[in-house]
Amino acid sequence: MVGRDVKITVLQKVRMGEVFDKYASTTLTPECVKMDGEYLSKDMQMPAGFCGRAWADIHRDVTHLALGGDFPWVREKGVMISCCSDGMRPVVFKLERL
């Protein structure tokens, strides 16, 4: 079964402030530099250049949308707001079924 394409848009890179300052290694940047802009998932596959850790966190939601599912707690059909679980530098994504 082939699913629909899903557009992934970076909505926000969350700054953790005190948490980051207290726990992050000195080699870590305070903002995720990998994730920016828009990506397209085709056939429920990770887009080129997408962060593997973020993909592991949002893949379930992308698959649900690609296969025609909706999320009843989200106003707009075919949309989900999902998040990377990096505790030091989380990124919030908007997922849209095309």
Number of C-alpha atoms within 10 A of each C-alpha: 5 9 17 18 20 26 20 23 18 18 17 14 19 16 16 14 11 10 12 17 12 8 9 15 10 8 6 11 12 18 16 17 9 9 19 15 9 15 18 19 22 16 16 20 14 19 17 9 9 17 14 11 11 21 17 12 15 21 17 13 19 30 20 17 25 25 16 12 15 18 15 10 8 11 10 11 15 18 22 24 17 21 19 18 15 13 13 21 21 18 22 19 24 17 26 20 23 12
